[in-house]
Amino acid sequence: SIDMTPDADKPRFKPDAVTVKAGTATFFLTSVPVSGTFGPFHDMIIGPEIGKPLATSRSVQPGTSAVFTVEGLAPGTYQFWCNTNTGHGLHYKLGMVGTLTVTP
């Protein structure tokens, strides 16, 4: 499970370091609202580095959750980031990034 925080100036993934086994990985994403269903929406992109996506989740609206399944992950280290821009800038540039470790 990964929470996506509502602070539009400092959005974050919590946790921002995740380890999964190679093959198919399922992430449970929750976009934490500021209150009710108010707040920014988020997405999660996985790639070998920021800007080189291998898989992209759908946008997760505030106060909702989504299941994000990625198939064919090979062992290694990947980055994940949020590419959403809710008026304060691209979330990954505001620090909404993380590290994904895929083990054999």
Summary of the structure (lengths in Angstrom):
residues: 104
radius of gyration: 12.9
end to end distance: 20.6
largest distance: 40.4
contacts: 316
relative contact order: 0.31
helix: 4%
strand: 50%
